[in-house]
Amino acid sequence: MKVLTIKQPWATLIMQKDKRFEFRSWQTKYRGDLLIHAGKGIDKEAMKRLAKYLPKELPSGKILGKVTLVDCIKMSPNFKELLLKENKDIYTDRSFKENFGWQLENVEVFDEPIEAKGKLSLWEYDIEKN
């Protein structure tokens, strides 16, 4: 199954359904199930700014759950405005330095996160082995 590694706190915010879009500089034609991997990297500024949304402990180096990638939307002024109205804490002007918003739905959090090393881009993980 395809996996996307995301820095914390963004991976957790996606799994809590607080963040519906992940931003990337590149687009993908892939649509379907996608595992969310919390990488070892941390966005320290976001951790401080979004503390009220976050649990005390954030997992890293683990696959947290599964989502469905339903769309990959090119950034536009209208799209940015809609997201800022949705949640101006999560979506800031800084979010939009990337060119594409990956729309994520159907969040399914795993009871036990799966230990895994992250990789760049979309990568494959055999979920059947767990």
N, C-alpha and C positions, 0 to 999 in steps of 0.2 A: 504494500500500500504506500502511496505517496506521503511524504512527511515534509513539514516546513519548520525549520528551527527559528525561534523568535526569542529575542532578549526579554528578560524580566524587566518591568512588571507587565509588559504587553501580553505575554503568553497567558498569564493568570487572568488578566482583564478580559481576554477573549473567552476563556473557559468559564468565567463568572457571568458572561453575556453582557458585560459592560461595554465591550468594544466589538462592533460588528464588522469593521473593516480593518484589514492589515495593509499597510502601504509598502510598495516596492517600486524600485526604479524600472523594473522590467515587467512586461505583461506575460501572461500564460494563456494558452488555449485550453489547458486542462480544466475540466469541471468534474466534480464528484467528491467522494470521501477523501479527507485529508487529515492526517494525524498532526497534532500540534505538539512540538517538542520545545520545552523551555531550555534554552541554551544556557551556557555558563556566563554569558555577558549580561551586564546590568546597565540599564539606563538610569544613572544616579539622579539626574535632574527630575525625571519622571517619578522615581520612587518617592522623592520628597514632596513633589507637587500633588501626587495622587495617593498619599498615605491613607486618606480617609476611606478609600475604596479597597484597600489591600489587607489581607491577613498578615499576622506578625511574621510568619515564615513563608518564604516563597521557594518552591522546589527549583532545582536547576539540574541540567543534565538528564532530564526525564521527559518521556512522552506523557503528557497530561490527559489526553483524550482525543476525541475525533470531532470534526466538523464537516460540513459540506461546503465546498467552494462552488458558489452558484454563479458568480460573475466576476469579471475583471474590468473595472471602469476607468477610463482615461480621465485624469483630473481636469476639471473645468471650474470656472468661477461659481457657476450654479451648484455644482456638486459640493464644492467646499462650503458654500453658504448653508446648504442643507445639513451637512455634518456638524457645523458649528452650532446650528440651532438644536440639533439632537443632543449634543453634550459638549459644551465648550471647555470642560475640564479635560476630557479624554482627547478630543479632536482640537488641536490648536494649529495656528499658522505653521508651526514647526512640523506638524504631521504631514503637511502638504508639500514638503520639499521633494517627495517622491512623485513619480508620474502616474502611478496606477493604484487604485484602491481595490483590493481583493475582498469581495463580499462573502462573508462566512455566516452560515446558518446551521441549524440542527446540532447544537452543541451537546456533546455527550462526554461527561467527565468520567474518567476511569476511577474505580474504587482504589486501585493500587497503581500509581504511576510506574511506567516502565523505564528502567535505567537504560540509557542509550547515549552514544556520542553523536553530537550534531554534525551537520555538514552544510555547506553552502548550497543555494538553489533548492530545487525540489529533489528529494532523495527517497530511496526505497527502503522499506522496513517490512519484514515478514511477520505480521501480527499473529499469524497462525501458530508460530513457535512459542507463543506465551499463553 
